[in-house]
């Protein structure tokens, strides 16, 4: 059954994935209903589901979800629009890589959360600050990863293109980009997951809406059920967006899967 790199049938994959969540809920129920953990520190699954339904039906939580999704998508798209072209140029042309890489390598280790006080000072506590946190947290990672992907293009393909009369621009467009596109798309899918962590950090400070704001309000009320439900909402939305991204990549680049 356990063989290195042996594919798992689709049905078995779904079953195993669902089994983990069932086991997780079972352990959670045993710990809370069995009195192993005080309800002050961890609410039971039934209460968490009940309070979640109330958040949507009575407190307009859907608006907070929409605001958070908008922030993630907006900041991530801004980062991709800047990072992907720059990463392609860095991967294709070594002088550009030599110019930008030291700074990019330095900047990608800077935690986005550390910029929040400065961003509040520069951009206030509105949407611009939230988008900039996600932008800073995503852009440098995407640049470097795209650069590595494009730069790993097989040299023999480049030489063959030169032999056939292609110029530098043609090699980038017709050799490097087609080969690197599936991996670039997968890189964007992975970094989108990181963007979700940045938006919650941004919403925990100076925010009046969003899932992170709801979690902070729940903390003040010592309502662990609401906090857990907010965290689960982030996970569910992130999982859905990840599956959609993966589905789109499989349709656009079927040869890579």
Secondary structure, 3 states (H helix, E strand, C coil): CCCCCCCCCHHHHHHHHHHHHHHHHHHHHHHHHCCCCCCCCCCCHHHHHHHHHHHHHHCCHHHHHHHHHHHHHHHHHHHHHHHHHHHHHHHHCHHHHHHHHHHHHHHCCCCHHHHHHHHHHHHCCCHHHHHHHHHHHHHHHHHHHHHHHHHCCCHHHHHHHHHCCCCHHHHHHHHHHHHHHHHHHHHHHHHHHHHHHHHHHHHCCCCCCCHHHHHHHHHHCCCHHHHHHHHHHHHHHHHHHHHHHHHHHHHHCHHHC
